[in-house]
Amino acid sequence: MAVVHCITHPEVVIDPAVPVPDWPLSPEGIRRMALALERPWVPGIRAVFSSAERKATDAARMLADRLGLVPAIVEALGENDRSATGYLPRAEFEAMADAFFAHPERSIRGWERAVDAQRRVVAAVERVLALAPGQGDVAIIFHGGIGALLLCHLKGVPIGRAEDQPGGGGGNVFTFDAATRRVLSGWRPIEE
């Protein structure tokens, strides 16, 4: 049974002067990703796919380098498009994220609608699985918002923030069976 490890990038350097997709991993994010590389599930990975956003590609390169692989970049694995607002202070961002999940059919202040982002990520994951080698596990490095949307789809539940990753900085993983699309484990920190 091939397992798909859906990994969200860990902590980033938040810089309001830099476009959000260009934020790199922070020293804490790098530290946590290095710990994740020591987990017993990592050696079974035979393919690494990543969003094109820098924080995800930073994490994907660390994982792929450990395994002697080259990560494949898939633009459609990017986070929900929030370019209409750009950087938002934490409290304002959390309120927007609440509204994004609560009203999936609406664009909140110009953000990509949750239903559209979910459709996009589900199609991207199907494309990834079609490209992945037949043997071995797959790692997909992406973002918390679309990870939650994918998890809602896999569980067959309505879009809602209840499936959002825990914590405030990212760096979580959930798994599903590549053949059946059955969720095997919910969110947990990458280093556990």
C-alpha positions as CSV (number, residue, x, y, z in Angstrom):
1,M,0.0,0.0,0.0
2,A,1.5,3.3,-1.1
3,V,1.0,6.1,1.4
4,V,0.6,9.8,0.5
5,H,2.2,12.1,3.1
6,C,0.6,15.6,2.8
7,I,3.0,17.9,4.6
8,T,2.6,21.6,5.3
9,H,5.6,23.7,5.3
10,P,6.8,24.7,8.8
11,E,7.4,28.2,10.2
12,V,8.4,31.0,7.8
13,V,10.1,34.4,7.9
14,I,7.1,36.7,7.9
15,D,8.1,39.9,6.1
16,P,5.2,42.3,5.1
17,A,7.6,43.9,2.5
18,V,8.0,40.6,0.7
19,P,5.1,38.9,-1.3
20,V,3.7,36.0,0.8
21,P,4.6,33.3,-1.9
22,D,8.3,34.4,-1.6
23,W,8.6,33.9,2.2
24,P,11.4,31.4,3.1
25,L,11.4,28.9,5.9
26,S,12.6,30.5,9.2
27,P,15.4,29.0,11.3
28,E,12.6,27.3,13.4
29,G,11.0,25.9,10.3
30,I,14.3,24.6,9.1
31,R,15.0,23.0,12.5
32,R,11.6,21.3,12.5
33,M,12.0,20.1,8.9
34,A,15.4,18.6,9.8
35,L,13.7,16.7,12.7
36,A,11.0,15.5,10.3
37,L,13.7,14.0,8.1
38,E,14.6,11.6,10.9
39,R,11.1,10.1,11.1
40,P,10.7,6.4,10.3
41,W,8.2,7.0,7.4
42,V,10.6,9.2,5.4
43,P,12.8,6.5,3.8
44,G,9.7,4.9,2.1
45,I,9.1,8.1,0.1
46,R,10.0,7.6,-3.6
47,A,8.6,10.9,-5.0
48,V,8.4,14.5,-3.7
49,F,6.0,17.0,-5.1
50,S,5.7,20.7,-4.0
51,S,3.9,23.9,-4.4
52,A,5.9,26.5,-6.3
53,E,5.8,28.9,-3.2
54,R,9.3,29.3,-1.7
55,K,8.4,28.1,1.8
56,A,7.1,24.8,0.3
57,T,10.1,24.4,-2.1
58,D,12.5,25.0,0.7
59,A,10.9,22.2,2.7
60,A,10.7,19.9,-0.4
61,R,14.3,20.4,-1.3
62,M,15.4,19.4,2.2
63,L,13.3,16.2,2.0
64,A,14.3,15.4,-1.6
65,D,18.0,16.0,-0.9
66,R,17.8,13.5,2.0
67,L,16.3,10.9,-0.3
68,G,18.4,11.6,-3.4
69,L,15.4,12.8,-5.3
70,V,14.4,15.8,-7.3
71,P,11.2,17.5,-6.2
72,A,8.6,18.1,-8.9
73,I,7.0,21.6,-8.7
74,V,3.2,21.7,-9.3
75,E,1.8,25.2,-9.4
76,A,-1.7,24.1,-8.6
77,L,-0.6,22.9,-5.2
78,G,-0.2,26.6,-4.2
79,E,-2.1,28.1,-1.2
80,N,-5.5,29.7,-1.8
81,D,-5.0,32.9,-3.7
82,R,-4.9,35.7,-1.1
83,S,-3.1,38.3,-3.3
84,A,-6.1,40.7,-3.1
85,T,-5.2,41.5,0.5
86,G,-1.5,40.4,0.6
87,Y,0.0,40.3,4.1
88,L,-2.5,40.7,6.9
89,P,-1.6,41.0,10.7
90,R,-2.3,37.8,12.5
91,A,-5.7,38.6,14.1
92,E,-7.0,40.0,10.8
93,F,-5.7,37.0,8.9
94,E,-7.4,34.6,11.3
95,A,-10.7,36.4,10.9
96,M,-10.3,36.2,7.1
97,A,-9.5,32.5,7.3
98,D,-12.6,31.9,9.4
99,A,-14.7,33.6,6.8
100,F,-13.0,31.8,3.9
101,F,-13.9,28.4,5.5
102,A,-17.4,29.5,6.7
103,H,-18.5,30.8,3.3
104,P,-16.8,28.5,0.8
105,E,-19.0,29.7,-2.2
106,R,-18.1,33.4,-1.6
107,S,-14.9,35.4,-2.3
108,I,-13.9,37.1,0.9
109,R,-12.3,40.5,0.1
110,G,-11.1,39.1,-3.2
111,W,-9.6,35.9,-2.0
112,E,-10.0,32.8,-4.1
113,R,-13.2,31.0,-3.2
114,A,-12.7,27.9,-1.0
115,V,-14.8,25.7,-3.4
116,D,-12.4,26.8,-6.3
117,A,-9.3,26.2,-4.3
118,Q,-10.6,22.8,-3.2
119,R,-11.3,21.8,-6.8
120,R,-7.9,22.9,-7.8
121,V,-6.0,21.1,-5.1
122,V,-8.0,17.8,-5.6
123,A,-7.2,17.9,-9.3
124,A,-3.6,18.7,-8.6
125,V,-3.3,15.7,-6.2
126,E,-4.9,13.4,-8.8
127,R,-2.3,14.6,-11.3
128,V,0.5,14.1,-8.8
129,L,-0.6,10.5,-8.2
130,A,-0.8,9.8,-11.9
131,L,2.8,11.0,-12.3
132,A,4.1,9.2,-9.2
133,P,6.1,6.0,-9.5
134,G,4.1,2.9,-9.0
135,Q,6.1,1.7,-6.0
136,G,6.8,3.6,-2.8
137,D,5.2,6.4,-0.9
138,V,4.7,10.0,-2.1
139,A,5.3,13.3,-0.3
140,I,3.3,16.4,-1.2
141,I,4.6,19.6,0.4
142,F,2.1,22.4,0.4
143,H,0.1,24.7,2.7
144,G,-2.4,24.6,5.5
145,G,-5.4,26.1,3.8
146,I,-5.4,23.8,0.8
147,G,-4.4,20.9,3.0
148,A,-7.6,21.4,5.0
149,L,-9.6,21.6,1.8
150,L,-8.1,18.4,0.5
151,L,-8.7,16.7,3.9
152,C,-12.4,17.7,3.8
153,H,-12.7,16.2,0.3
154,L,-11.0,13.0,1.3
155,K,-13.2,12.6,4.4
156,G,-16.3,13.5,2.4
157,V,-17.2,16.3,4.7
158,P,-18.3,19.9,3.9
159,I,-15.6,22.6,3.7
160,G,-15.0,23.8,7.2
161,R,-12.1,25.0,9.4
162,A,-12.6,22.0,11.7
163,E,-10.2,20.1,9.3
164,D,-7.6,22.9,9.4
165,Q,-4.1,22.0,10.7
166,P,-3.4,22.5,14.4
167,G,-1.0,25.1,15.8
168,G,-0.2,28.4,14.3
169,G,2.9,28.0,12.2
170,G,2.4,25.0,10.0
171,G,4.6,21.9,9.9
172,N,2.0,19.2,10.1
173,V,1.3,16.1,8.1
174,F,-1.7,13.8,7.4
175,T,-1.7,10.6,5.3
176,F,-4.0,8.8,3.0
177,D,-3.9,5.6,1.0
178,A,-2.8,6.3,-2.6
179,A,-5.0,3.6,-4.1
180,T,-8.3,4.0,-2.1
181,R,-7.9,7.7,-1.1
182,R,-8.8,6.6,2.5
183,V,-7.4,8.9,5.2
184,L,-5.0,6.9,7.3
185,S,-4.0,9.6,9.9
186,G,-5.2,13.1,10.6
187,W,-3.0,16.1,11.2
188,R,0.1,15.6,13.5
189,P,3.3,17.6,13.8
190,I,5.9,16.7,11.3
191,E,8.5,15.8,13.9
192,E,6.3,13.3,15.8
